[in-house]
Amino acid sequence: MTIVLFTEDGPTGEAISILARRILSTTGKNVKVKRRQVNRGDIFKNPRKLAAFINLAQQKEKSRIIVCVDSECTPSAVTEQNLKPCKDHVQKVKLAAHFIVVVHALETWLAADPNALRSAFSIKSEVKVPGHLESECRPADMLARLIKKHGFEFIKSRDDVKIAGYADPKLLAQRCSSFAQFQKILLAK
């Protein structure tokens, strides 16, 4: 089986792919993860284009499709509502796809594992990640402030991928409901 992840941009998409591989590595099954980049505008404004991409991915081989969308600073319920036309179109043309709203962005997930942050930046002291991560509107900014306290610079395009390589999916699922949903879809039979 192949998992095809539709994500919004390069580094974020690559980090999500790494997290998916880390989750799937625990199953002992041979599952490939492929990533396709899709413009955010195509998800919300051009459902036909996204459906064509999904159709192409499903025709190539048996695959599970997961479309990951950041909610940015929009409440996840509003982002879910905004996705409805796209979901409806995908369903109307008889395609199967799972949609995950990443609350608020990938860095929410990455910040959930302080040990991954320590390892990625070679931080010697304890890293204390503040409270409820999914309430942080701009998690990349929060992560940058946190990393700066330890004398390092957080560069999203470089460090998202690095942190994902160390992240513990079980810990991420405990602290982030959207990641738990992502993990559940990946592990479904």
C-alpha positions as CSV (number, residue, x, y, z in Angstrom):
1,M,0.0,0.0,0.0
2,T,1.0,3.6,-0.6
3,I,0.0,6.6,1.5
4,V,-0.1,9.8,-0.6
5,L,0.0,13.0,1.4
6,F,-1.2,16.2,-0.1
7,T,0.5,19.0,1.7
8,E,0.7,22.8,1.2
9,D,4.4,23.5,0.9
10,G,7.8,22.0,0.6
11,P,9.5,21.8,4.0
12,T,6.2,21.4,5.9
13,G,5.2,18.6,3.6
14,E,8.5,16.9,3.9
15,A,8.3,17.0,7.7
16,I,4.8,15.6,7.6
17,S,6.1,12.8,5.4
18,I,8.9,12.0,7.9
19,L,6.3,11.9,10.7
20,A,4.1,9.5,8.7
21,R,7.1,7.2,8.0
22,R,8.0,7.2,11.7
23,I,4.4,6.2,12.6
24,L,4.3,3.5,9.9
25,S,7.7,2.1,10.8
26,T,6.1,0.7,14.0
27,T,3.7,-1.5,12.0
28,G,6.2,-3.8,10.4
29,K,4.3,-3.4,7.1
30,N,5.9,-2.3,3.9
31,V,4.0,1.0,3.3
32,K,5.4,3.7,1.0
33,V,4.8,7.4,1.7
34,K,4.6,9.8,-1.2
35,R,4.1,13.5,-0.9
36,R,2.4,15.8,-3.4
37,Q,2.4,19.5,-3.0
38,V,-0.8,21.3,-3.6
39,N,-1.5,25.1,-3.4
40,R,-3.7,26.1,-0.5
41,G,-5.9,28.0,-3.0
42,D,-6.6,24.8,-4.9
43,I,-7.8,23.1,-1.8
44,F,-10.3,25.8,-0.9
45,K,-11.1,27.4,-4.3
46,N,-10.5,24.7,-6.9
47,P,-11.9,21.4,-5.7
48,R,-11.9,20.0,-9.2
49,K,-8.1,20.4,-9.5
50,L,-7.5,18.7,-6.2
51,A,-10.0,15.9,-7.2
52,A,-8.0,15.4,-10.4
53,F,-4.8,15.1,-8.4
54,I,-6.4,12.6,-6.0
55,N,-7.8,10.6,-8.9
56,L,-4.4,10.4,-10.6
57,A,-2.8,9.2,-7.3
58,Q,-5.5,6.5,-6.8
59,Q,-5.1,5.3,-10.4
60,K,-1.4,4.8,-10.2
61,E,-1.6,2.3,-7.3
62,K,-3.7,1.3,-4.4
63,S,-3.3,4.2,-2.1
64,R,-4.7,6.0,0.9
65,I,-5.0,9.7,0.3
66,I,-4.5,12.2,3.1
67,V,-4.9,15.9,2.5
68,C,-3.3,18.0,5.3
69,V,-4.4,21.6,5.7
70,D,-3.1,24.1,8.2
71,S,-5.8,26.0,10.0
72,E,-3.4,28.9,10.4
73,C,-5.1,31.3,12.9
74,T,-8.5,30.2,11.9
75,P,-10.4,28.0,14.4
76,S,-10.3,24.4,13.2
77,A,-14.1,24.2,13.1
78,V,-14.1,27.1,10.6
79,T,-11.4,25.5,8.5
80,E,-13.4,22.3,8.5
81,Q,-16.4,24.2,7.3
82,N,-14.4,25.9,4.6
83,L,-13.2,22.4,3.4
84,K,-16.8,21.2,3.0
85,P,-17.1,22.2,-0.7
86,C,-13.8,20.4,-1.5
87,K,-14.8,17.3,0.5
88,D,-18.2,17.3,-1.2
89,H,-16.7,17.5,-4.7
90,V,-14.2,14.7,-3.9
91,Q,-17.1,12.5,-2.6
92,K,-19.3,13.5,-5.6
93,V,-16.8,12.2,-8.1
94,K,-16.5,9.0,-6.0
95,L,-12.9,9.4,-4.7
96,A,-11.8,8.5,-1.2
97,A,-9.7,10.9,0.7
98,H,-9.1,11.9,4.3
99,F,-8.8,15.5,5.3
100,I,-6.7,16.5,8.3
101,V,-6.9,20.0,9.7
102,V,-3.5,20.6,11.3
103,V,-4.2,22.9,14.3
104,H,-2.8,25.6,13.7
105,A,0.3,24.5,11.7
106,L,2.9,21.8,11.6
107,E,5.0,23.5,14.4
108,T,2.2,22.7,16.8
109,W,2.9,19.0,16.3
110,L,6.7,19.5,16.4
111,A,6.7,21.5,19.6
112,A,4.9,18.7,21.4
113,D,8.1,16.7,21.9
114,P,10.6,18.6,24.0
115,N,13.2,15.8,23.6
116,A,13.0,16.1,19.8
117,L,13.7,19.8,20.2
118,R,16.7,19.1,22.5
119,S,18.1,16.6,20.1
120,A,17.5,18.7,16.9
121,F,19.3,21.7,18.4
122,S,21.8,19.9,20.7
123,I,20.3,21.8,23.7
124,K,21.9,20.7,26.9
125,S,19.2,21.9,29.4
126,E,15.5,20.9,29.8
127,V,13.2,22.3,27.2
128,K,9.8,23.4,28.6
129,V,7.1,23.7,26.0
130,P,4.3,25.9,27.1
131,G,0.8,24.6,27.9
132,H,-1.9,23.8,25.4
133,L,-0.2,23.8,22.0
134,E,-3.3,23.8,19.9
135,S,-4.3,27.2,21.3
136,E,-1.2,28.8,19.9
137,C,-2.2,30.7,16.8
138,R,1.3,31.0,15.4
139,P,3.2,28.0,16.6
140,A,6.3,28.7,14.4
141,D,6.7,32.0,16.3
142,M,6.3,30.3,19.6
143,L,8.8,27.6,18.6
144,A,11.3,30.4,17.5
145,R,11.0,32.1,20.9
146,L,11.5,28.9,22.7
147,I,14.5,27.9,20.7
148,K,16.0,31.4,21.0
149,K,15.9,31.1,24.8
150,H,18.3,28.2,24.4
151,G,20.7,30.2,22.2
152,F,19.7,28.9,18.8
153,E,17.8,30.2,15.8
154,F,14.7,28.4,14.5
155,I,14.5,28.5,10.7
156,K,11.3,26.9,9.6
157,S,12.4,25.7,6.2
158,R,15.4,23.9,7.7
159,D,14.4,22.9,11.2
160,D,10.9,21.5,10.7
161,V,12.4,18.5,8.9
162,K,15.2,18.2,11.4
163,I,12.8,18.1,14.4
164,A,10.4,15.7,12.6
165,G,13.3,13.2,12.4
166,Y,13.6,13.1,16.2
167,A,9.9,13.4,17.1
168,D,8.1,10.6,19.0
169,P,4.7,10.1,17.4
170,K,3.2,8.8,20.6
171,L,4.1,12.0,22.5
172,L,2.8,14.1,19.6
173,A,-0.5,12.3,19.7
174,Q,-0.9,12.8,23.4
175,R,-0.5,16.5,23.1
176,C,-2.1,17.3,19.8
177,S,-5.6,16.0,18.8
178,S,-5.0,16.8,15.1
179,F,-1.9,14.7,15.2
180,A,-3.7,11.9,17.0
181,Q,-6.3,11.9,14.1
182,F,-3.5,11.9,11.5
183,Q,-1.9,8.9,13.3
184,K,-5.3,7.0,13.5
185,I,-5.8,7.4,9.7
186,L,-2.3,6.2,8.9
187,L,-2.7,3.1,11.1
188,A,-6.2,2.2,10.0
189,K,-6.5,-1.2,8.3
